[in-house]
Amino acid sequence: MIRFSNCKINIGLQVINRRSDGFHNIQTVFYPVKFLSDAVEIIGTNSDTDQYFLTGMNIDEPISGNLCHKAIQLLRKDFRFPSVELHLHKMVPMGAGLGGGSADASATLMLVNEFFNLKIERERLWSYASQLGSDCAFFLHQLPQLGEGRGNKLKSIDLDLSNKKLLIVKPDIHISTAQAYRNIIPNPNRESLENITSLPLGEWKDVVVNDFETTIFKAYPEIARLKRQLYEAGAVYAQMSGSGAACFGIFESAPSPLDIPDTWCSFQGEL
């Protein structure tokens, strides 16, 4: 049984305040990107232990740190089911702010639930996903959502970017979420992103803001330059996604070519 676990972009990201548990309350709009996906496959096995096979883009972490592994171990705390082979083929780059690992984790939860007929209801799946990562729950919905709290409190919103062109560029830079939050200054006094993103797309440039850009652009000026290049290529709106390092541009028509290093990767498709 296989699932294609597509990534997402964050449209705007406001850091509201710091929580007592060490996390931050945020507000962001999650938007699914259907043309860029990993593939997660579950196969039954006669082995006494779970086995993991990773292909595609390099994954620079031990299997114990992989969210697919953590998803299976989380379910094993509450359910008994046979060992599995999990095959993960990575196409979504890591450290990009695109939620590839979170998407894989949610796909794994759904695959194990279906494969072994565990009959876990969606609300409980949401709880498991939220334990794995702040944005994992979004990937159980796959519709535009306003994310609040840690990003796990979701509300469906009326945002349709169908037929718009999307270009994502991932520099050869890895930014950890902890690094992105290190110098952030929370600000609770702003208009809701739900209201701001209801404006016409052409008005987003100066009002839909990702708070992480301020500190990340200072540390990595090449990412700031990339955002400028996206506008120069004709983007109606451009932004760094999540905590970076990928930037995206939303276009009305096909973008002009970008002059980027060979070590960077880019992905282009329709929303």
Secondary structure, 3 states (H helix, E strand, C coil): CEEEEEEEEEEEEEEEEECCCCCEEEEEEEEEEEEEEEEEEEEECCCCCCEEEEEECCCCCCHHHCHHHHHHHHHHCCCCCCCEEEEEEECCCCCCCCCHHHHHHHHHHHHHHHHCCCCCCHHHHHHHHHHHCCCHHHHHCCCCEEEECCCCEEEECCCCCCCCEEEEEECCCCCCHHHHHCCCCCCCCCCCHHHHCCCCHHHCCCCCCECHHHHHHHHCHHHHHHHHHHHHCCCCEEEECCCCCCEEEEECCCCCCCCCCCCCEEEEEEC
